Amino acid sequence: MCEDLGFEKLLSDEGFFARLFARSPSGAGREPLYGPDLPVVLLTGGPGMGKGRLLRTVRDRFATKVPVIHLDCGSPLYGDRAQPEPGARSEATEVLVEVARRLSVWQGTGGSFAFPRLFTGLAVIATGVADGTPEAVATEIERYEGLAQKQRIPGLRTGDFWRGVLRGTIRNLLTTLSGQELDPYSAAVSNALLDAIFERVAPRGRAELERIYGAYPGAAGQPRHGLRNLAADFQAGGAAREDAESFLFRALREDLEAAYASLSGYMRRVGRPGLLLDHAESPLGERLLRAVLADRRGGQRDRVVIVGTARRADGGAFLYGGLPSREAVRPAEFRPADGGPPAWTRRTDSGAERAPLAGGVLLLRMPVLTGDQLRRETERRQQRAEPEGGTNRRRVDAAVARLSGGRPHTVIRLADAAASFRMPADANDRDLLAASLRLPGDGASDQPVAEVLLKELVLDQLPVRLPTEHHDQWLDLLTHLSVAHDEECADVLLRHHQSGRVHHLTAHHVSQLLTDTGWPACERHFIGDFGLRQLLVHRLYGLSPDGAAWYADHHLLRDHYAGRSADGEGAQGQGPVTGRGAVQGLGAAPGGGAVQGLRTASGRGGAVQGGGAFRSVTAHRMNHHLVSGGADDVVRHLAARLPGRPREWCAELLEIAQAPYPGGADARRERAQGLVTVDGEALLRTVDQLLHAVWLCEERTRPTGRETARTLAKLLDLLSIMEFDGAGQLSRTATEWSGLAENEQPLLRCTCTQQLGRRR
């Protein structure tokens, strides 16, 4: 796998990270970006966008030049390490200890680091060990003694924070209490520990402890009080423990800042240190981000570069202080394709200290691959000569582009699977999902690439807040929801497929979980990412023989909306458009042309009129009827509704025909060209052909091009000269639709299909 694929500019000697660390991968100095007040950089993008890959590559490129530590906040390792002594350790403290240990043996320019400020706080919370005896506390503290000061050659000074060598001294002082009769949790143990620490601290170190721990809440400038309060808060658990952990994180950054700000550090150290937090959307990662953001908002300054990952496009709900992100001031954004990084400054007005944490963030939008990058990636993997003159490669390129949407991980997997895969020119893009892929590893066997991608993009990246009881059915639920358009039909499917279970997810819950995971929304499709939807549609059709599960879901929705129609609900909702489904525009182009777009400010399955993705219940029903074997009924419905209303009819036709095609033989192209006999009058036969031509265009998984464009123009021109009211308006529609089809553009634009058009 190409670790720097798509990140070349970000990682270059003159790129964003070189300036952020003030050092290039080759070791040359660079003008630092931002500072002395630094933003926290969050890499935003959903599954497969390469956030973790970028962090690993940054570590590999820069870690020999500047002290850069990569942490996986989603790893169970830190919780496992904390488990033996839950009163004296936590996930957060174990992460901090991991950082300090790695930097205490760092061998780059300037040498290793010491962490006396962090050590002091860790030593005090060690009094919470289960045994509570002086011996047990001393044993716990010994885990951290190597962090307190650098190792020196005997006879040389050990630094001016401590008097002499610290190692072993605290144990000696604490064990003098071992012979005394003490309650295990007696204050004598913590008092003796504080005495041992302050006996060994040098004047400069004492001043630092007073400055840092004297500022702990309730300390009133007294470091001993601050350290006791720190230990008490840690023992209290909950929010109090989080406050203590945040303070320890500040102490670690203070140690790093001191190593750079001292005279020797100024002479010897280069660049900026960095912490790379993968899976920072996890509870542990969020606590670390919250801590540093709150400190910097409050005026604390350090030169530690913090780069984390965020699945949500807005960086995370915690950044906005309970406000919907769309109502709060948005963080600065950096899109690499737009040029250099933006200017960034923090608010300095009277309300700055109460501002949402988002003000301290720079969102780096993970780049999708360009068309050229995608083509190079597929081309270099092709294994066979192509006597067709490159026809197969071009067809594969197009399929990979549409199925991936430029998502780097998906591109890489599909390109690998397509290396020896032959795609007929008229194949459906989803045919590629059945191609075999062999992953690296001993004993690895071939797997369909669709299964690999669903595991990596869905099962391996479950929503952080997905309740445990739903883990086993998350993929199955999403599979069935691939045929849903809005929250109403999603709820119909969810009620059916969760029957018999105690705990149910609603469409609103699933929508929020998809947003939290970083999957985009679309106003016309509940699963708003085109590529993910194709993976799920492919899986749905294969769940049962002959696509039985596919047909069952569409029949369920067809019958639901048939019931709505029977109750007299012709329009799908009434009233103003609000909230997640707000419509930005709907209408035929001048002269009765293509619907120019259904755009929402945000929303998954947004509204055309007050809540649904369709203009009417009937159109919604016909959409599901079309894809589940009811094409003839749909043709009769459309033919009956055309005379006198061509503009509205065009919009309804596009809504009905924007649908996937089930697996198996596909006769739509032949039917569009009139090669399949259809009984009836000329109007009905022409509508039949037009429906199938539009369906081909609107599925977006087959090439259309000039042939389909000519077919569209011909059929619409035929309708325009027929004897019914408004027929002449269809002539302009013929020109507009054929132009869109020839250029592989959607006839009915929505967020996900519009993105496909932009990425071509």
Helices and strands as residue ranges (DSSP letters): H 8-11, H 16-20, E 40-44, H 51-62, E 68-72, H 77-82, H 91-104, H 116-125, G 126-128, H 134-141, H 145-148, H 169-175, H 187-200, H 203-213, H 223-236, H 238-261, H 263-268, E 274-278, H 283-297, E 305-310, G 317-320, E 332-334, G 336-338, G 352-354, G 357-360, E 361-365, H 371-379, H 391-404, H 408-417, G 418-420, G 429-434, E 436-437, E 447-448, H 449-457, G 459-461, G 468-473, H 474-481, H 487-497, H 507-517, H 530-542, G 545-547, H 548-566, G 579-581, H 617-626, H 631-641, H 646-657, H 668-672, H 682-699, H 705-720, G 727-729, H 730-742, H 751-759
